[in-house]
Amino acid sequence: MALSEFEIKRIEKLVGRYVEDHRPKPSIRSKLDLAFRIDNQSFVIYEIRPQWDNPENKLEQPVAKATYVKSQKLWKLYWMRADLKWHSYPPLPECTSLETILEEIERDPHACFYG
């Protein structure tokens, strides 16, 4: 089931604020930036960097993913492991609050999101 317009606006507001608060200074954003996208029931926060041997090519490195399970009214949090697949984040695999998900990504106590 797709996200409602209200849920999309709420994600855009809260995750957008998180990303804006954590973006690097404007002077280095051409070398490192932070963004997010909404895809179906999920949002993904990712870093943007130029490719080392072709700076015109921008690479996206995923930081965190959260998926809303509407039927259960909860968020599931994921991190990308070295195998380049999303895995459930064991310290907080699910939660009812989007704010709590964003707080956990920011705290990153196990260095799973930002390394």
RAVENJO-V436427 format. One line per field, one symbol per residue. phi: phi as a letter, one per 30 degrees, with the letter a starting at -180 (. if undefined). psi: psi as a letter, one per 30 degrees, with the letter a starting at -180 (. if undefined). burial: I if it has 24 or more other ideal C-beta (glycine too) atoms within 12 Angstrom, else O. A space follows every 10 residues. Layout:
phi = ???
psi = ???
burial = ???
This chain:
phi = .ddddddddd dedddddedd dcddeedcdd cabbabbcbh cbbbcbcbbd ddcaeddccc cdcabbbccd dchbcccbbc dddibdbece dbdaadcddd eddddddhdc hdcci
psi = klkleeeeee eeeeeeeeee fgklkefgff fklklllkjc glkkklkklk kefiffjkkk jkelkkkkje ffhlkkkllk lfggkkkkje fiellfkeee eeeeeeehfg hfeg.
burial = OOIOOOIOOO IOOIIIOIIO OIOOOOOOOO OIIIIIOIOO IIIIIIIIOO OOOOOOOOOO OIIIIIIIOO OOOOIIIIII OOOOOOOOIO OIOIIOOIOO IIOIIOOOOO OIIOO
